[in-house]
Amino acid sequence: MLGVCYYPEHWPENMWARDAQRMRDLGLSYVRIGEFAWGRVEKSEGAFTWEWMDRAIDTLGTAGLKVVLGTPTATPPKWLCEKYPDILPVDIETGLRRGFGSRRHYDFSSKTYLAQAERISAAMAQRYGSHPYVAGWQTDNELCCHDTTLSASPAARDAFRLWCAKRYGTIDALNDAWGNVFWSMEYDSFDQIDLPFFTVCETNPAHRLAFRRFASDQVVRFHDVMIAAIRAHAGKEQWVTHNIIPPATTGVDNAALTQGLDFVSYDNYPLGFSDQLMAKAPAADWQPFMRTGHPDLAALNFDTVRGLSKGAWWVMEQQPGPVNWAPHNPRPAPGMIRHWSLQAFAHGAACVAYFRWRQVPFAQEQMHAGLLRPDDHPSPAWPEVEQVAREMAQLGDLSEAAAKAPVALLVDTASAFVDDIERQGAGYRYPAVVFQYYCALRALGVDVDILSAGQASLAGYRLIVAPTLAMPDDAVMQRLRASDGLLFFGPRSGAKTQEFSISEGLPPGPLREFVPAKIIAVETLRPDCTELLNYQGECFTSGRWRETIEVDEAEIIASYEDGSPAAIRSGRTTYVATLTDDAFLKSLLVRLCAEADIAVTPLPSTLRLRRRGGMTFAFNLAAEPVHVPAPDGANFILGGQLVEPFGVSVWR
């Protein structure tokens, strides 16, 4: 299924019917509207003007389109901000209150805003919960985008104090858990606790961890209230989703955030996200992917969202051309709109919706491309969407969810918190470590499921990879014990207790159940200062993060330049105590996959594979044709053995 994001309030009403018919003619089925329209549907508190939205929905539905209705809480209108200024967040860097004039200008800890957001969401659901043309709902828009998870407001401070009192019970217990005897930081009461900002140097890491957990809980609480407000009035056939941005960027427990949804949606901007990812990469590394995006970045986010959705999921916004918000905004290579669309379906998507229908000639996003140019003529993306619509018919029924992959890659919100709070080495970044492990698996042609470490069963996976599992709790440990696949842990695993102290008895703490060793020292090196790593008679590199291991009864499988252990094996578990180069990871993973009876297909850097519904998809990101590793006698549905530049081949 294909869709588009549309803003009827941006265009004269006499254009709506023609737009709707052109959408149907293009092969689109769904249209998302409404997520930024609060100021148009409620001019002042309680003064609703639904009539224009009624006509817009009827116009789209009459043309045969299904409407996805977004609740407008991402953009509280000016009258609301002036009447209730306490809804505005406070910047954690400057301490200044953020103002009206863009979007996402609200505080998750504001009781006033929670009530107002619940009120408008419920009012919209009451109005359209039984509307025959409304297929489903999108809550808010891109929760926590623009670094809006954290606020230093009085509301956040007061709510945090209550959260701490509930978690720790007594102030003595909090002082003990946080180690506040250090630097004379002990509190006499919960009312003395401030937010961990605006100090001379770094604040207590346990304090910061607690605030991160609190902030995540506040976002989840807000979202749960919005979901409940919709479900109280929505029809039984109407579903509820939310369009998240790359999950690693929000600082929220996304498994908890998305728990109450029918499925999860994702906003896919491969060029913008890749430009941010590779901002410091040399031109020689970046230029080959400047117009395609990194070969594995969109796939990583697709697989992450599929894991959160526990099945089919949506692309609610798909980049159709140059965007306006990245450091640099090149146009996609010819064929990439089609490429990204088919890639999403290969990774389990049920629908791809393009952002946006027509490029708007005014305001902040006027440089963001659409399917139509501002002069109403088709953009270069138009014929590619036409092609996708035709090819989806050739691919047939894709309603079956993507099959379980042989490899599970565990992601962990707590590990991301540890990295953000205690950097220790500038060359270590948790998202980059996860990405390196994922890329190594993808370069071997292996399908991967990305799972939340503490909330997903590991049963049936032949290889379970945890790039970092910094503070595994009881739920994580239970899932690891219940698993029967090979286990592979990366460095910094088991490093901290739940209150951010060094693990009892030294790291890897509770993971010593699987890894019979102790981490007795840690060093971090400059990214450009590496040392040798010896494995299977070959030399690789080690750097950035290096742990000194005291081994009990484990087998040493790789060593540092001085012969001391760098990686060990015990039973079904492998532990690598350092960050390494890609070649080492691939070499080790090839051996683990062979042991786990997982087929590998080493691929060139510009070719990637994904399997769904008995079909294998091959994606070429190179400017020249590439041979695909299809078996003899393969039945090609799209393309052929030689996949075209930036093209796609699909075979059974």
N, C-alpha and C positions, 0 to 999 in steps of 0.2 A: 504494500500500500504506500501511496505517496501523498504528501500534503504540503501546506504552505502556511506561513504566518502572514496575517493580513490585519490592517489597521483601518477599518472603514471610517473612523473619525478623522483620518488624515486626508480624505479625498471627498470631493463633491458627491452627494448622494446619487446624482444622475450617472455616475460611473460604476456604481456597485453591481448592477445587473450584468453589464458587459464584462466586468472583471470576473464575476462568478461563472459566466458561460465560458470564458477563455480558460479558467481553471479546469473546468470539466473537460474541455476540448484537449487540454494538455495531458490529461490522464490523472489528474489529482482527485483525491477522495475526501481529504480532511482539510479543514481550515481552522487555525487557532486565532482567536480574537480576544480582546478585552483586558489583557493583563496589565495595561498601563492606562486604563480609561476611568479611573476613579473620579477625577475632576469633571468628567463629562456625564457620568451617571448620577453624581451627587454634588450639586452646586454649592450647597451648604448643608449642615447637619440635618438629616431627615428629609431634605428637599430632593427627591429622586426624579431623574429625567430618563426613564427607561425606554421611552418610545423610539428613539433613534436606534437603540440596540435591538429592540424588537424587530424593527424593519430590516436591519442588517442581517440578523439571524434568518428571518423569513426569506430574504433575497437569496442568501447563500443556500439555504435548505431547498428552496423551490428549484434551484438549478441542479439539485442532486448531490450537494455536498453535505458532509457531516461536520458539525461545529464542535471544536474543543474550546471551552470557555475558561479563560484565565481569570482567577480572582485578582483584584488590582492592588493588593497590599504592598507591592514593591515600591509604589510611588504615592505615598500619602499627599493629598493636595495642599495647596497653600493655606486655605482656610483652616484646615485641620492643624497644621503646624503653628499657626498664629493663635488658635484657640487653646491648644494643648502643647506648649513648647517643650514640656518634659518628655515628649515622645522622641526628641532628637538625641542621637548618640553623642558621646564625647570622645574625641580622638585620643588614642593611647600614647601618641608621640608628643603632641603639643598640649594636651589638656583642654583644648578649645572645643566648644560645642559645634558639631557639624551642622551645616545650614541647608535650607531649601534651595532647589535650583538644578538638581540632577535626579538621582534615584537612589534607592536603598537607604534613605535618610531616616531610619528608625532604630530604636533601641530595643533589643530583645527582652530586656529586663523591665521595660516600662509597662506597668499595669494598665495605664491609660491606653497605650497603643494596642496591647493585647485585646482589650475590650472593644476598641474601635475596629480592629482588624477582624475580630470575630463577628462583629455586627454587620460589616459590609459583606463579608463572605456568606453569612447566613441570609442576608437580604437578597443577594444574587441567586443563591441556591433556591430560596423560596420562589423567586420570579421564574427561574428556568429549570427547576428540578424535574418538571414533568414535560418539558418542551420536546416535541418529537424530533427536532433537528439537532438537539444538543446531545452528542454521543458521550461526552465525558468532560472532566474538569482538570485543569492544571492549577495547583496551589501556587500563589505568589509568583515569583520569577527569579531563578538563579539565586537561591538563598545563600547568603554570606559572600556573594561576589563583591569585589572592590574592597576586600579586607574589612568586612563589616561584622565578623563574628564577635570581636571584642569591643567593649565600650568601657570607658572610665567614668561613667555617669554616677551620680549619687544613687540612682535606682539600682545600678549594677552592684555598687558597694554594699547597699543595705541587703539586697537579695543574697549576695555572696556570704555575708555574715550569717544569715539564717541557714544557708546551705552548709557552712562549716559547722555550725552548732548541731545540725541534724546528723552530719557525717561523723563527727568526733565525740559528741556528747558533752565533754567537759573541756575547758580551756587547757587544763593540764595535759589531757590526752593529745590535743592538737600540738601543744608545745613539744611534747615528747616525740610525736610522729614527725614533725617538721625539723627537729633538731634545733629548736630556737635558742638553746643555751649558747650556740655559736654567735659571736658578735653581739651578745646581750640583746637578742631579739625576742625575748619572752613577752607574752601578753598576759594581762591580768583578767581580761574579759573578751568575749567575742566582739563587743562594740568597739574595741580598739583596733580591730583588723582593718587595714586599708587595702586598696588594690595594689598589685605589685608593679607599679609604674612610678616614674618621676623621682627616682632615688639617685644618689650620687653615683653608685656603680650597680653591679648586678644584685638583684633581689634573691632571696632564698629559692632554690629550684623547687623545693617541695611546695612553697607558697604559689609559685607560678604554675606548677602542675595542677594544684587544686583549683586555681582560677580557670585553667583551660578546661578541666573537667566540668566545672560549674557552667562556663560559657557554652559548652557543647550541650549540656542538659537544658539550658535556657532556650537554645535554638530548637531542640527536639520538642520541648514543651510547647513552644509557640506553634510549631508545625502540627503537632497532634491536635491542638485546639482548632486550627484551621481545617484539618481533615474532618474532625467531628462536626464542625459547623456546616460543612457541605453535606456530609452523609445524613445529617438530620433531616434534610429536605430533598436530597437528590433522588431521582428514580432508581429503581433496583437495577436497571440495565446500564445506568451511567457509572463509569469508572472514574477513579481519581489517580492522578499522577503528579509528578513534579519534575521540572527540568533542571537537573544539577549541572554545574560546570565541572571541570576535572576534579574528581573527588579528593585528590591529594592536596588541593589548594585551599580548602575551606576551614581546616582546623576543627572539624566536627566529626563525631562518630556517625558515619553515613549509614551503617547498618541499622542503628537505632533511629536515625532520621527518617529512613525510608520504610520502616517496618509496617506502617499503617497504610501504605499505598497498594493499589492493585498491581501496578508495575511502575518501573522507574524510567524516566526519560533523561536524555543527555543532549547538550548543545555542542555540536562538533564543528570546530574551527581549526582544521589541521595546519593551515599556514600561520595564523596568528599564534597558536599555542607552540608550534615548532620554532617560530622566530623568538619567542620568549625563552624556550628551552635552550636554544643554541646561540643565545645572544653573545656569548664570549668565545664561541668556537671559531677557529681559523676559517677564512673564506674558502679554502680548499675543501673543508669538511662540510660547509654549509651550502655552498652554491649548487651542488648536485640535487639538493632537496628543497631549494628555495621556492620552487613552484609546485612541489608535490607534498611537502611536509615530511617529517622524519618517517622512515618506513614502519616504525613500530609504535609511534606515539598515539595515533588514533586507535590502533588495535588495542593498546594497553587500556585506554579509557573505555572502549567498547566492552572488553572482557571484564573490566571492573564493574561496569554498570550491569552487565548480564548477571554477574555474581550477586549484586545487590537486589536485582529484580527477581532472582530465582527462576528465571525463564525468559520469555519474550520481553522485549523492551523497545523503546522508541528513540529515534533521533528527532527531537522536537525542533531543533534549529540546525540546519546544514548550511555551511558556508557556500555561497553561489558565485563568488568572485572576490575581488579585493575587499578587505574589511577596513575599518577606520581606527582601530584601537591598539594595534600592536606597535612595537617600535618601528617596524618597517612593514609595508603592506603590498607585496607583489601580487600580480594576477596569477591565478592557477594555470598550469600547463594545459593545453588543449586535451580534453578527455578526462580531466581529474574530477569534475563534478560527477560524471558517470562512475568513475573509479571509486570515489568515496562512498557513493550511494550503494553500489554493489558490495563494497567491503563491509558496510554496516549490516546488510542482509546476511552476508556470509558469517558474521559474528553473532547472529541471532536476533537482529532487529525485526520488528513486525511492521514498522512504518518509518519512513524518512520524510521529514517535512523541511522545506527550504525556507531560509530566512533571507530575504523577505520577498513578498510578491512584487512590489515596485520600489525602486530606490527613491527615498524621500528627498526632495530638494532643499529641505530646511532643517535646522536644529542640529543636535550633536551627531547624528548618524547619516548626514547627507553624503558622506564619502563612502558609505557602506553599500556595496552592490546588492541588487535584487535580481529576480528573474526578468523583470522589465527595467529598462532605463527610465530616468525621470521624464523623458519625452514620450513614454508609453510604448516604445519599440522594444522588441526582445533583446535581452543581453546575450552575450556568448554562452551563458549557461542554458538558455532555452532549448536549443536542439539536443543538448546532452540529456536533459530531463525527458524530452520526447523519446529519446533512445532508451533510457532506463524504463520508461513505461512499457515500451514494446518488449524489451528483454525480460521484464518480470513475467510477462505472459509466457515467454518461452521457457523460463525456469520452472513454471508450474507452481503447485501448492507448497508454500514455505511456512505453513501454519505450525508444523511440527517444530518444537523447540530444538535448539542446537544440542547435540548429544554431549554427555559428560566427557570431558577431556581426560587423558590419562594422567596429566600433571596438574596438581593444585599448587598455586603460588599464594602464600598467605600474606595479607596486608594487615596492618595493625596501627590503629589510631594512637595507642600509647607510645609506640616506637617513634612515631612522628613527633609527638609532644616532647619526648626525651631529646630528640635531635634539635628541635627548635630551642629548647630551654638550656641545654648543656652542649654547646657546639663542640667544644674541646679541640676539634681540628677543622679548619676552614675547608679542607678537602672532603670532609664527610657530610653528605646530605642524604637523609633517609629516602626521599623520593628518587634521587639519582641512583642509589644502591638498588632499590626495587626495579628501576627501569633497566639497569645493567643486567640483572639476572633475567628479567623478562625478555630483553633483546637477545640474550644468548640462547634461550629456549626457542624463540621464534626463528633465529638464524639457522637452527637445526630442523626447521619444518615441523615443530611439535606444537600441537594445539594445547592451550593452557586455560584453565579455569582460575580466576582470581577470587579468593574467598576472604571474608573477614575472619581473623584468627580465632576469635572467641565465640562466633555465632553460626558456624557452619559445620556440618558433619564432614569428616574426612574419609568416611568409609568408601571403599572402592577405588581410591586413587592409588596408582602404583608408585608415584613419586610425589612427595610433599616437600616443597621448597619454601623456606622462611628466610628471606634475605637478611632480616633482622627481626628478632622477637625480644625486645629489650626488657619487658617486665611481664612475663607470662603469668596470668592468674590461674585460679583453680579451674575455671571453665576451659581455658586453653589447654591446660595439662590433661584434663579428662579427655578432650578430643584427640590429643596426640596419643594418649595411651590406647584409646579405642581404635586408632587407625592401624592398618596392616601394611602400608606401603613403606618404601624407603624414606628416611627423613634426612633433610639437608638443611643445616643451619648456617647462616652467615655470621660475621663478627658482630659483636655487641649484644648478642643474644643472651638473655638471662642476666643482664648487667645490673639491673636495679630492682629494689623492692617496690611494692605498690605505693610507697611514700617517698620514692626517689632517694633512697640510700643505697650504698653498695650492697649487693646481695649478701645475705648471711653465709658465711663460710667461703666467700668470694664467688664471683661469676664462674660458670653460668647459672648459679643459684639453683632453682628447682630443676633446671634442665640437666643437672648432673645425673639425674635418673637415666638420661639417654646419652649424656656426654661425660664419661668418667675422667674429668680433668678439672684443673683450676686455672683461672686467668689471674696470674700474679702481678702483671704490670701491663700498662697500655701506653703506646706512644703514637703520636700523630705527626706525619711528615708533610712537607709542602707537596702539592700535586706534581710538581716538576722534579721532585727528588725521590726516585724509586730505587729499590734494591732487589736483589735476585730472589726468586722463588724456584725451588727445584722440585719437579714432579715427573715421575715415570721416565727419568733420564733426560728430561728436557728442561730448559731454563725459561722461566717466565718472569714477570715483574710483580713486586709487592710494594705497596706504598699507602699514603694517606692515613690509614688506620691499621695498626699492627699490635697484636696482643702476644704477650709472652705466656706460653702454656706450660703448666706443670702436669705431666701426664701420669695417670694411675695405671690402668690396664688397657689402654687403647693402642691401636696400631697407628704409627706415624706414616702418613701417606704423602706428605709434602713437607719440605723444610725450608727455613730461611737460609741466607748466605752463610751463616755460621754453623749450620747443621741442626739448629734447634727446631722443634716442631712448629709448623705453620698450619697444618691440616691433619686431622686425625679421623680414624674410623673405629667405631665400636658397634658390633652387631649390625643393625640396619641403619645406623646413624652416622652421618658425616658432618664434621664441624670444620669450617674454614675460618681461621682466626685473623684474617687480614683482607683488606680490599686488594684486588688483583687486576690484571689486564683481562680483556675479553677472551683472548686465546686460552688462558688457563681455565676460565669458567666453561668454555665450550668443550675443552678436552675432558674435564671432569664430568660434565653433564653427559657427554657421549657414553662414557663408561657406566654412569648410573642408569641411563636410559637402557643400555644393553642389558644390564643386570635386571632391570624391571620389565624387560620385554616390551619396550617402547620403541617403535621404528623411528629412526631419524633420517632426515633428508637434508644434508648441508646445502645451504642456498647462497647464491651471490647476494651482495648487500642491497641490491635493488629489486629482489624478487621475494615475495612472501606467499604462503599458502594458508588456507583455512577450509575446514570441512563442515558441511551442513547438509542434512537430509539426503545422504548418499552421494552428494556432489562434492568435488574438490574445486575450490576457487584459487586461481593463481593471479597475483597482482604484480604488475611490472611498473616500477617507478623510474625506469631508465628511459632516456631519449632515443634508444635503439631497441629493436626487437630482441627478445630473449627466449630461449628454448625452455619449456616447462617440463618438469619431471613426471610426465604422465606415462602410465604403463602402456605397453603395446596393446592395441585394440581398444583404447579408451574411446568412449563415445562423447565427442565434444558437443556441448549444447551452445556455448558461446566461444568464439575465437577458435584457436587451433594450437598445434604443438609449438608454433612460433607465435608468442603473444606480442602484439603490436606495442609501440612506444606508449607508455602511460596507460596501457590497456589491461584487459581482463580476459582470461580464458577460464571456462568452466567445463568440467567433464564428469561423467559417471564411470 
